[in-house]
Amino acid sequence: MFLFLGAAVVAVFAFCSIVVWVSVPLRERQARERLALLQALAQNPGENALRVLEFLREEDARRAANRARQDRRGWVAGGLIMMAVVPALAECCSRSVIAATGRSGSFRS
């Protein structure tokens, strides 16, 4: 059983490292392409350049809003998990205290 759990943990971390390894060049390429676009816009100003800059600003605003929404979802999920785990741990701890001391009820003598 422990061998299976160990293999599962190794597999999960190997998968995570591959995901990071694959996603980093993608982000680098996107940043390089964005920089090249901004340099081209700086060299050729005009009405189209203003439209492209406005589009880039809107895209940045959308990304920031999505990031904030994902952060809120993470906090909500963490809070819900804590609301489920804390009462279960409290119940487990109280049962172990009752089993160890032989007393039930409050902790008063």
PEPE-V855600 format. One record per backbone hydrogen bond with DSSP energy under -0.5 kcal/mol. CO is the residue of the C=O (numbers start at 0). NH is the residue of the N-H. If there is no record, write none. Layout:
# PEPE-V855600
co:CO nh:NH
co:CO nh:NH
This chain:
# PEPE-V855600
co:0 nh:4
co:1 nh:5
co:2 nh:6
co:3 nh:7
co:4 nh:8
co:5 nh:9
co:6 nh:10
co:7 nh:11
co:8 nh:12
co:9 nh:13
co:10 nh:14
co:11 nh:15
co:12 nh:16
co:13 nh:17
co:14 nh:18
co:15 nh:19
co:16 nh:20
co:17 nh:21
co:18 nh:22
co:19 nh:23
co:20 nh:24
co:21 nh:25
co:22 nh:26
co:23 nh:27
co:24 nh:28
co:25 nh:29
co:26 nh:30
co:27 nh:31
co:28 nh:32
co:29 nh:33
co:30 nh:34
co:31 nh:35
co:32 nh:36
co:33 nh:37
co:34 nh:38
co:35 nh:39
co:36 nh:40
co:37 nh:41
co:38 nh:42
co:39 nh:43
co:45 nh:49
co:46 nh:50
co:47 nh:51
co:48 nh:52
co:49 nh:53
co:50 nh:54
co:51 nh:55
co:52 nh:56
co:53 nh:57
co:54 nh:58
co:55 nh:59
co:56 nh:60
co:57 nh:61
co:58 nh:62
co:59 nh:63
co:60 nh:64
co:61 nh:65
co:62 nh:66
co:63 nh:67
co:64 nh:68
co:65 nh:69
co:66 nh:70
co:67 nh:71
co:68 nh:72
co:69 nh:73
co:70 nh:74
co:71 nh:75
co:72 nh:76
co:73 nh:77
co:74 nh:78
co:75 nh:79
co:76 nh:80
co:77 nh:81
co:78 nh:82
co:79 nh:83
co:80 nh:84
co:81 nh:85
co:82 nh:86
co:83 nh:87
co:84 nh:88
co:85 nh:89
co:86 nh:90
co:87 nh:91
co:88 nh:92
co:89 nh:93
co:90 nh:94
co:91 nh:95
co:92 nh:96
co:93 nh:97
co:94 nh:98
co:95 nh:99
co:96 nh:100
co:97 nh:101
